[in-house]
Amino acid sequence: MSPVAIIPVKSFKTGNLRLSSALDDARRLAVGMALANHVAETVVKSGLMALIVTSDHDVAAWAARSGFPTIPDVGTGLNNAAREGVEWVSKTASRWFVIHGDLPLLRPDDIAALTATDREMLAPSSDGGTSALSATRSIEFDYGPASFHRHLALLDSPNVVARPGLLHDLDSPTDLESALAHPLGSWLGDHIR
């Protein structure tokens, strides 16, 4: 089986709340769906299986319409969603990656950089978080502010991959502005008009 990208996705209706000052509810929903679709399609173009982990019925319905397999998340946060994805993938003996669904600049060459070696892998976000992670065993995920260093301490000499497509996540209105201004993120403008 192909390597699997585990993509935890929150509700499109209640996700990206930190963008509320820049986007109304309808545009925030459209951006959330567009971002998840962009990441999942980029993963698939790169030869990985995109596995959506969600507790939201609308997200699961979007994934089914888009042809992305899903597994249910009990809705207790990102750490548990990642763990549930890893447990599912572990039954297939495939390599797994947890990749965030809010990476507007992500490109296939970013995914290629993640999968270039068999080593454990860690990709930071620009704010000190973790955009992508792969380990050779189960770990206790510890997402949240400054999670990159906590995850770095959990892994065995990981390959650290710092690329614009992985560094730039969409957490704030400033992140949205910079993504829209970047040639690789200008596509988002179609979803906020």
Rosetta silent file (secondary structure, phi, psi, omega in degrees, C-alpha in Angstrom):
SEQUENCE: MSPVAIIPVKSFKTGNLRLSSALDDARRLAVGMALANHVAETVVKSGLMALIVTSDHDVAAWAARSGFPTIPDVGTGLNNAAREGVEWVSKTASRWFVIHGDLPLLRPDDIAALTATDREMLAPSSDGGTSALSATRSIEFDYGPASFHRHLALLDSPNVVARPGLLHDLDSPTDLESALAHPLGSWLGDHIR
SCORE:     score description
SCORE:     0.000 S_00000001
   1 L     0.000  146.897  177.675    0.000    0.000    0.000 S_00000001
   2 L   -62.490  156.665  170.728    1.124    3.573   -0.679 S_00000001
   3 L   -57.707  152.514 -175.261    2.285    5.732    2.209 S_00000001
   4 E  -115.749  129.240  172.288   -0.654    7.391    3.925 S_00000001
   5 E   -96.238  113.078  177.072   -1.046   11.081    4.713 S_00000001
   6 E   -84.816  119.038 -176.907   -3.276   11.416    7.752 S_00000001
   7 E  -119.988   97.340  176.233   -5.061   14.765    7.460 S_00000001
   8 E   -70.156  132.556 -178.723   -7.100   15.740   10.528 S_00000001
   9 L  -132.377  122.033  175.387   -9.880   18.140    9.512 S_00000001
  10 L   -76.838  175.102  174.670  -12.138   20.051   11.899 S_00000001
  11 L   -56.143  134.856  175.166  -15.638   21.191   11.042 S_00000001
  12 L   -66.351  -28.532 -178.322  -15.640   23.646    8.148 S_00000001
  13 L   -74.138  -38.044 -175.520  -18.327   25.616   10.023 S_00000001
  14 L  -109.137   -4.382  178.490  -16.433   26.019   13.284 S_00000001
  15 L   -77.843  167.166  177.847  -12.836   25.675   12.102 S_00000001
  16 L    56.184   36.216 -178.776  -10.499   28.581   11.413 S_00000001
  17 H   -61.591  -26.172  179.622  -12.180   30.736   14.054 S_00000001
  18 H   -68.991   -9.810  176.129   -9.048   32.874   14.299 S_00000001
  19 H   -93.031    3.484 -175.629   -9.883   34.130   10.801 S_00000001
  20 L   -58.788  -31.378 -179.634  -13.260   35.502   11.959 S_00000001
  21 L   -74.606  -15.603 -179.094  -12.028   39.087   12.011 S_00000001
  22 L  -108.029  -24.043 -174.931  -11.052   38.837    8.325 S_00000001
  23 L  -133.533  139.509  173.242  -13.727   36.522    6.904 S_00000001
  24 L   -73.634  173.643 -174.049  -17.453   36.119    7.459 S_00000001
  25 H   -58.569  -42.165 -177.483  -18.771   32.629    8.261 S_00000001
  26 H   -65.606  -42.754 -179.470  -19.526   31.683    4.648 S_00000001
  27 H   -71.874  -35.075  177.295  -16.089   32.707    3.384 S_00000001
  28 H   -63.552  -41.150  177.039  -14.354   31.059    6.365 S_00000001
  29 H   -62.983  -45.073 -179.765  -16.203   27.818    5.561 S_00000001
  30 H   -62.765  -40.665  178.899  -15.232   28.095    1.882 S_00000001
  31 H   -66.396  -42.750  179.135  -11.573   28.700    2.769 S_00000001
  32 H   -60.144  -44.235  179.264  -11.513   25.755    5.194 S_00000001
  33 H   -67.191  -42.140 -179.890  -12.933   23.401    2.575 S_00000001
  34 H   -63.748  -40.810  179.044  -10.624   24.746   -0.143 S_00000001
  35 H   -63.501  -48.080 -179.854   -7.549   24.331    2.080 S_00000001
  36 H   -60.181  -41.737  179.455   -8.416   20.745    3.022 S_00000001
  37 H   -64.838  -42.607  178.774   -9.079   19.933   -0.622 S_00000001
  38 H   -59.462  -47.771 -178.873   -5.798   21.554   -1.704 S_00000001
  39 H   -64.790  -47.009 -178.468   -3.757   19.566    0.817 S_00000001
  40 H   -62.794  -43.464  179.229   -5.521   16.260    0.067 S_00000001
  41 H   -65.383  -38.450  178.438   -5.205   16.705   -3.709 S_00000001
  42 H   -63.369  -41.266  178.245   -1.523   17.650   -3.393 S_00000001
  43 H   -61.411  -46.939 -178.606   -0.899   14.527   -1.320 S_00000001
  44 H   -65.195  -42.322  177.298   -2.648   12.301   -3.868 S_00000001
  45 H   -59.173  -25.433 -177.843   -0.769   13.909   -6.796 S_00000001
  46 L   -89.605    2.697  176.226    2.404   13.013   -4.894 S_00000001
  47 L    91.974    7.921  176.979    1.545    9.310   -4.749 S_00000001
  48 L  -100.599  158.555  171.464    0.307    9.114   -1.172 S_00000001
  49 E   -86.620  134.252  176.544   -3.143    8.114    0.013 S_00000001
  50 E   -96.347  116.905  179.367   -5.005   10.990    1.686 S_00000001
  51 E  -110.395  113.781 -179.604   -6.859    9.773    4.790 S_00000001
  52 E   -87.701  126.895  176.739   -9.220   12.355    6.281 S_00000001
  53 E  -111.289  119.122 -175.718   -9.774   12.054   10.040 S_00000001
  54 E  -151.962  153.419  173.525  -12.803   14.000   11.213 S_00000001
  55 L  -104.368    2.395 -172.979  -15.606   14.110   13.740 S_00000001
  56 L  -103.879  128.839 -178.857  -17.754   16.286   11.461 S_00000001
  57 H   -61.707  -42.059 -178.600  -20.490   14.858    9.227 S_00000001
  58 H   -65.605  -38.497  176.843  -20.144   17.638    6.631 S_00000001
  59 H   -65.607  -43.512  178.660  -16.384   17.113    6.358 S_00000001
  60 H   -61.920  -38.921  178.635  -16.907   13.350    5.976 S_00000001
  61 H   -66.617  -42.652  176.051  -19.513   13.994    3.260 S_00000001
  62 H   -59.195  -45.801 -178.917  -17.129   16.368    1.428 S_00000001
  63 H   -61.027  -43.212  179.570  -14.352   13.748    1.624 S_00000001
  64 H   -62.841  -44.029  178.004  -16.647   11.019    0.269 S_00000001
  65 H   -62.061  -33.676 -176.983  -17.752   13.259   -2.636 S_00000001
  66 H   -87.029   -6.314  178.351  -14.108   14.067   -3.347 S_00000001
  67 L    85.510   17.361  178.614  -12.990   10.441   -3.247 S_00000001
  68 L  -100.035  127.066  177.718  -10.896   10.690   -0.067 S_00000001
  69 L   -66.202  151.765  179.511  -11.326    7.883    2.484 S_00000001
  70 E  -130.752  155.648  165.674  -12.238    8.925    6.011 S_00000001
  71 E  -130.652  150.645 -178.047  -12.137    7.523    9.481 S_00000001
  72 E   -75.920  145.627  173.973  -14.095    8.951   12.402 S_00000001
  73 L  -110.739  138.045 -179.528  -12.466   11.057   15.071 S_00000001
  74 L   -72.368   -3.820  174.253  -14.074   11.046   18.500 S_00000001
  75 L    81.778   27.826 -177.713  -13.725   14.822   18.487 S_00000001
  76 L  -107.608   19.939  173.659  -11.326   15.252   21.380 S_00000001
  77 L   114.689  170.791 -174.512   -8.668   17.272   19.583 S_00000001
  78 H   -63.383  -40.468 -179.400   -5.781   17.088   17.181 S_00000001
  79 H   -58.643  -45.666 -179.627   -3.585   14.790   19.291 S_00000001
  80 H   -72.157  -35.327  176.975   -6.249   12.087   19.393 S_00000001
  81 H   -61.114  -43.966  178.241   -7.189   12.560   15.724 S_00000001
  82 H   -63.106  -44.203  179.494   -3.548   11.976   14.763 S_00000001
  83 H   -61.534  -42.541  179.520   -3.334    8.942   17.053 S_00000001
  84 H   -63.034  -39.467  177.044   -6.528    7.465   15.577 S_00000001
  85 H   -63.440  -44.122  179.453   -5.127    7.920   12.075 S_00000001
  86 H   -63.856  -40.769  178.140   -1.851    6.237   13.007 S_00000001
  87 H   -60.525  -41.658  178.923   -3.706    3.313   14.599 S_00000001
  88 H   -64.146  -48.358 -177.704   -5.694    2.830   11.383 S_00000001
  89 H   -65.379  -35.713 -178.310   -2.612    3.042    9.146 S_00000001
  90 H   -58.727  -28.217  178.449   -0.615    0.715   11.424 S_00000001
  91 L   -69.724  -18.344 -178.896   -3.034   -2.100   10.535 S_00000001
  92 L   -98.568   -5.772 -177.295   -1.931   -1.776    6.896 S_00000001
  93 L    62.026   23.897  177.609    1.817   -1.774    7.648 S_00000001
  94 L   -91.761  158.794  173.091    2.151    1.393    5.537 S_00000001
  95 L   -73.896  143.920 -178.773    4.311    4.371    6.295 S_00000001
  96 E  -123.930  152.057  173.437    2.318    7.273    7.738 S_00000001
  97 E  -135.262  135.147  169.714    2.592   11.042    7.795 S_00000001
  98 E   -98.889  121.077 -177.119    0.386   13.417    9.739 S_00000001
  99 E  -126.827  131.398 -178.968   -0.033   16.544    7.612 S_00000001
 100 L   -70.494  149.285 -176.816   -2.083   19.567    8.561 S_00000001
 101 L   -92.567   18.492 -177.712   -4.982   20.558    6.332 S_00000001
 102 L  -127.622   46.376 -175.911   -4.272   24.301    6.373 S_00000001
 103 L  -112.725   88.389 -172.812   -1.180   24.609    4.165 S_00000001
 104 L   -69.113  -19.493 -178.219   -2.048   26.961    1.272 S_00000001
 105 L  -100.156    3.263 -175.706    1.408   26.910   -0.344 S_00000001
 106 L   -60.400  135.131  179.200    1.860   23.118   -0.260 S_00000001
 107 L  -132.088  161.997  178.209    3.196   21.603   -3.494 S_00000001
 108 H   -56.229  -32.516  179.631    4.103   18.076   -4.604 S_00000001
 109 H   -69.779  -23.317  172.850    7.813   18.837   -4.213 S_00000001
 110 H   -67.920  -42.988  177.944    7.170   19.550   -0.510 S_00000001
 111 H   -64.613  -40.055  177.779    5.618   16.101   -0.172 S_00000001
 112 H   -60.458  -37.321  178.201    8.575   14.627   -2.080 S_00000001
 113 H   -66.704  -34.197  178.320   10.920   16.236    0.464 S_00000001
 114 H   -68.595  -35.630 -173.212    8.944   14.608    3.292 S_00000001
 115 L   -98.587    6.964 -173.230    9.107   11.168    1.720 S_00000001
 116 L   -64.908  -27.327  179.455   12.683   11.324    0.408 S_00000001
 117 L  -130.471  169.126  176.509   14.104    9.091    3.139 S_00000001
 118 L   -88.920    0.891 -179.215   12.850    6.371    5.449 S_00000001
 119 L   -69.922  160.576  170.848   13.944    8.368    8.489 S_00000001
 120 L   -61.180  149.603 -170.938   11.520    9.884   10.930 S_00000001
 121 E  -136.091  145.394  179.997   10.510   13.300    9.667 S_00000001
 122 E  -144.966  130.300  178.562    9.391   16.570   11.206 S_00000001
 123 E  -121.896  120.356  179.164    8.309   19.794    9.487 S_00000001
 124 E   -79.978  155.558  166.843    7.918   22.989   11.529 S_00000001
 125 L   -96.667  164.469 -173.577    5.390   25.715   10.893 S_00000001
 126 L   -65.731  -19.656 -179.709    6.601   29.318   10.956 S_00000001
 127 L   -95.998   11.508  178.160    5.046   29.934   14.383 S_00000001
 128 L    92.982    2.381  176.766    6.888   27.037   16.062 S_00000001
 129 L   -83.810 -163.385 -178.780    4.156   24.460   15.588 S_00000001
 130 E  -123.738  119.468  178.572    4.287   21.212   13.622 S_00000001
 131 E   -90.582  -32.393 -179.394    2.981   21.044   10.037 S_00000001
 132 E  -152.519  149.627 -176.173    3.955   17.447    9.268 S_00000001
 133 E  -153.980  141.874  172.396    5.364   14.513   11.171 S_00000001
 134 E  -144.017  135.992  178.129    6.275   10.893   10.497 S_00000001
 135 L  -130.636  165.091  179.405    7.696    8.356   12.907 S_00000001
 136 L   -93.916    5.229 -178.846    8.663    4.718   12.671 S_00000001
 137 L  -153.655  171.818  175.615    6.599    3.862   15.761 S_00000001
 138 L   -71.874  141.711  176.716    3.610    5.151   17.678 S_00000001
 139 L  -133.030  165.455  173.872    4.259    8.334   19.641 S_00000001
 140 L   -89.991  103.071 -179.467    2.292   10.532   22.004 S_00000001
 141 L   -62.986  147.684 -177.273    1.424   13.532   19.850 S_00000001
 142 L  -142.391   60.973 -179.551    1.729   16.898   21.564 S_00000001
 143 L   -71.342  163.857 -179.114    0.293   19.524   19.205 S_00000001
 144 L   128.576 -175.767 -179.805   -0.303   23.118   20.195 S_00000001
 145 L   -53.373  135.971  177.820    1.894   26.215   20.546 S_00000001
 146 L    62.399   27.344 -176.969    5.623   25.412   20.249 S_00000001
 147 H   -69.522  -21.687 -179.197    4.883   21.762   19.418 S_00000001
 148 H   -55.069  -48.691 -177.462    7.838   21.474   17.033 S_00000001
 149 H   -69.014  -34.663  176.201   10.361   21.262   19.886 S_00000001
 150 H   -65.933  -42.640  177.892    8.213   18.858   21.898 S_00000001
 151 H   -68.532  -36.478  177.431    7.879   16.570   18.883 S_00000001
 152 H   -57.503  -39.359  179.996   11.591   16.929   18.123 S_00000001
 153 H   -70.066  -22.818 -178.469   12.331   15.549   21.593 S_00000001
 154 H   -84.723  -20.303 -173.060   10.066   12.538   20.964 S_00000001
 155 L   -98.992  160.094 -178.865   11.676   11.431   17.699 S_00000001
 156 L   -96.362   96.010  178.636   14.935    9.614   16.983 S_00000001
 157 L    46.581   60.576 -176.840   17.142   12.010   14.962 S_00000001
 158 L   -71.001  156.795  170.732   14.392   13.050   12.556 S_00000001
 159 E   -79.558  116.685 -179.788   14.956   14.596    9.171 S_00000001
 160 E   -91.042  124.122 -177.195   13.772   18.210    9.629 S_00000001
 161 L  -114.784  110.183  179.466   12.102   19.577    6.495 S_00000001
 162 L  -116.415  104.198 -178.921   11.643   23.362    6.405 S_00000001
 163 L  -135.314  149.586 -178.487   10.071   24.501    3.130 S_00000001
 164 H   -51.290  -40.829 -178.918    7.674   27.392    2.399 S_00000001
 165 H   -65.012  -22.297  178.352    4.828   25.002    1.567 S_00000001
 166 H  -101.552  -28.378 -179.628    5.147   23.399    4.995 S_00000001
 167 H   -72.762  -34.635 -172.193    6.135   26.452    7.020 S_00000001
 168 L   -92.532   97.843  172.049    3.158   28.591    6.006 S_00000001
 169 L  -100.366  174.239 -173.745   -0.023   27.432    7.711 S_00000001
 170 L  -116.690   89.241 -177.555   -3.195   29.488    7.928 S_00000001
 171 L  -112.145  -17.365 -171.963   -3.877   30.411   11.546 S_00000001
 172 L  -145.070  165.071  174.600   -4.451   34.161   11.502 S_00000001
 173 H   -56.953  -34.470  177.217   -5.588   37.062    9.307 S_00000001
 174 H   -64.660  -40.259  176.090   -1.905   37.917    8.804 S_00000001
 175 H   -61.690  -40.139  178.908   -1.278   34.371    7.540 S_00000001
 176 H   -63.383  -46.609  178.957   -4.194   34.781    5.140 S_00000001
 177 H   -58.953  -45.125 -177.625   -2.848   38.086    3.813 S_00000001
 178 H   -69.929  -33.843  176.864    0.625   36.677    3.246 S_00000001
 179 H   -65.696  -43.823  179.987   -0.766   33.550    1.545 S_00000001
 180 H   -63.612  -31.926 -178.772   -2.886   35.658   -0.813 S_00000001
 181 H   -79.394  -16.918 -178.236    0.152   37.808   -1.648 S_00000001
 182 L   -86.371  139.268  179.442    2.316   34.783   -2.465 S_00000001
 183 L   -55.518  -33.461 -179.535    2.179   33.400   -6.025 S_00000001
 184 L   -79.737  -12.921 -178.472    1.555   29.878   -4.672 S_00000001
 185 L  -111.851   -2.073 -176.767   -1.305   31.046   -2.437 S_00000001
 186 H   -62.429  -21.721  177.242   -3.110   33.478   -4.694 S_00000001
 187 H   -56.378  -27.021 -179.952   -5.576   30.689   -5.617 S_00000001
 188 H   -62.195  -26.633 -179.014   -7.230   31.275   -2.233 S_00000001
 189 H   -56.892  -30.437  178.676   -8.576   34.594   -3.519 S_00000001
 190 H   -65.164  -19.646 -174.177  -11.160   32.673   -5.568 S_00000001
 191 H  -102.276   -0.952  179.926  -12.665   31.368   -2.312 S_00000001
 192 L  -120.176    7.910  178.675  -13.038   34.642   -0.424 S_00000001
 193 L   -83.871    0.000    0.000  -14.754   36.846   -3.010 S_00000001
